[in-house]
Amino acid sequence: MVEAVDCHCEGSTGKTPLGPLRKLFVTVVNVDRINMEMAHGESPSTNRFYRISDIVSGDGDDFQDFANRIIALTSIAAPA
């Protein structure tokens, strides 16, 4: 069984200088070994999975991607 926290964050469908915005559906999973094919089958609307261990570590590419997405969605100023 995959433990997951679904965070379906509906983004704007407008346009940015980089092109049209897509809706963002993320799932945070509480397992380090996950079969991504199975995970996508269980949650087909999810377009990005994150491991909770990567987020709480506060370091790495997945953490930075997650943080940047949350900052962009909430309009919170990024820490200096």
Residue, then its C-alpha position, 0 to 999 in steps of 0.5 A: m500500500v502506498e501512503a500518500v498525501d494528495c495536494h491537488c493545487e489547481g493553478s491558473t490556466g492563463k498565460t505567462p511569458l513562458g507559455p500557457l500555465r497547466k494545472l498542477f496536481v502533486t502527490v507527496v508519498n511517504v515511501d522511498r521506493i515507489n513504482m512510478e508506473m503503479a503510482h500514476g495508475e493509482s493517481p492518473s491526474t497527478n503530474r508530479f510525485y514527491r517523496i516526503s523524505d526529499i521535502v523534509s531533508g530541505d536539500g536537493d533538486d526535488f526539494q527545490d522544485f517543490a519549494n519553488r512550486i509552492i512559492a509560485l502558487t502562494s505568492i510567498a516571497a522566497p527566502a533570501 
